[in-house]
Amino acid sequence: MTLRNWFTMINAFARREEGQTMAEYAVILTVIAAVVITALGFLVLAITGRLDSVTDVING
């Protein structure tokens, strides 16, 4: 194999458009982050409610 063949193979490999692109990964990551942030928000509200119940019982 010559050096020119290597460069041709590397160029062809770099131009492949198979699989996911970085933009698609960014969209997936954004959706996952939004779901996690929403879940954490609900979790914080639930924990706060339970702690307030415990505080009311203690101060009762």
Phi, psi and omega in degrees: 000135181269169178297324179296321177295322177298314180296323178295317178295317179295318179297317179295321179295321181291333183269358179298143179240042178264153177081190183272146177268172180296326179296320178293321176297321179296319179296315179297316179297321179295317179296316179297317180297319179296319179295317180295317180296318178296316179297319178295324177299314177295323179295319178297317179296319180294316180294319179298318178298317178295318179294323177295322177297315179296318179297319179296321179294318181294315182281342184340000000 
